[in-house]
Amino acid sequence: MMGRPLKIALAVLGWGLLASSARAGIFLPLGATTRTPGEVYAPPGATRVDSETVTFRGTANSPLSGALTVEVFRTIGGTLDFLYQLTNTTSANGAVSRIGGLTIITSGSAATFSASVDFATNSPLNFGPGAQHPVQASRSPDGLSKTFTFATAGILGSGLPTGATSNVLFIQTNATRYDSSGMARITSEANPNVFSTAVGLFEPAAVPEPSSLLLGGIAAGLLVGVLGWRSRDA
């Protein structure tokens, strides 16, 4: 008869295998580049916890304009996935109007989180069908930037054209909290130095340090004590 400790161990192992198979992606270390082959995004038990669409508009330095939709999903393990879909509405003509890459830039607190990336071959919740997928993804050495590249090197006109919407891109993390401190840089295929920006994006947020939690607990305790003391004098 199977003992209780063995049953627990097997259950934990099965849960871990389920989670790992459901959240495949491609692990992206600091400073690395990987091909993005695409896969179905449908982690069992994942629920959408937030959604936003931010716009970017052409400037004197860049004609690129469009919209970026971001959704946050919480997995059954409690960690967060960030999903992105990019639409190009640039009115200019030629290669400069094609989007060559999308860079997700997070604040310093997000550098330590793990990242697994790819694009979805399906259309996850609330996303429409996509017309173009990235050919590769890369991460900066400091961990703050993750770039999805649409244009194929050496092939002019291979970027995301105006009027088109990308496939859904995703970044799976081990973060359990998020905030709106992130931003995106949308670069032109013709010139990577020509770009537009979108701000206020959802990004992984660091869990408060134990010392901060302790100070918060002390402050809350003092407040309760003061309120109790005042109620006794009333």
Sequence and secondary structure as in RCSB ss.txt:
>XXXX:A:sequence
MMGRPLKIALAVLGWGLLASSARAGIFLPLGATTRTPGEVYAPPGATRVDSETVTFRGTANSPLSGALTVEVFRT
IGGTLDFLYQLTNTTSANGAVSRIGGLTIITSGSAATFSASVDFATNSPLNFGPGAQHPVQASRSPDGLSKTFTF
ATAGILGSGLPTGATSNVLFIQTNATRYDSSGMARITSEANPNVFSTAVGLFEPAAVPEPSSLLLGGIAAGLLVG
VLGWRSRDA
>XXXX:A:secstr
   HHHHHHHHHHHHHHHHHHHS  EE  TT EEE   B    TT EEEEEEEEEE   SS    EEEEEEEEE 
TTS EEEEEEEEE     SGGGSEEEEEEE  GGGTTS  EEEEESS  TT    SB  SEEEE TTS EEEEE 
S TT TT SB TT BB EEEEE S SEEEEEEEEEEEESS TT EEEEEEEEEEE    HHHHHHHHHHHHHHHH
HHHHHHHH 
